[in-house]
Amino acid sequence: MEYVTVSAKIPKSLKEKLTKYNIKPGPVIRKALEEEVKKRILEEIEEKAKKLSSALKEIEDEEIVRLIREEREK
């Protein structure tokens, strides 16, 4: 796996607390970024699902049944 460095400015007081409590910022930052990315991916999927749902509402039930039957016959 290839890595890149990401930096952030934090208040000096926070850095002092990290040191005091022996907290390594790397794993904490990595986890927070991974969670934020997952959150954004889920939001994107939900938005696409909403668009798809509204598009599917426009298709008649008979058309859906016909398409399913065609696929089963293949």
Secondary structure, 3 states (H helix, E strand, C coil): CCCCCCCCCCCHHHHHHHHHCCCCHHHHHHHHHHHHHHHHHHHHHHHHHHHHHHHHHCCCHHHHHHHHHHHHHC
